[in-house]
Amino acid sequence: MPLGLLEHSPFHSYLIPGILLLLGNGLLSFLVLLLTLRRARHYGWWIVLQGCVLATWILAEFALMRFYFWPQGVYLGLAALLVLTGGLLTGRGAESGG
């Protein structure tokens, strides 16, 4: 991706955004997957958190890069689906492991 996309952001390279992306949408997603597969306590809330992190990432892209590309809309929809699904699981007692 051209560095010109970062023109309106506080970043001069993709290093810091890349690290944040790795942590927030990479490693956190893997942790949430493991917690969900194990049906760990409060795993529904972890799914909600992952949806919020993903939505925040996409909305920050909109604001900082002033650029829209259709996959961002797909990811924003997936973030909403994560929040909704996690909320439904939490309401069903996912926090107690069942």
Order of alpha helices (4+ residues) and beta strands (2+ residues): alpha-alpha-alpha-alpha
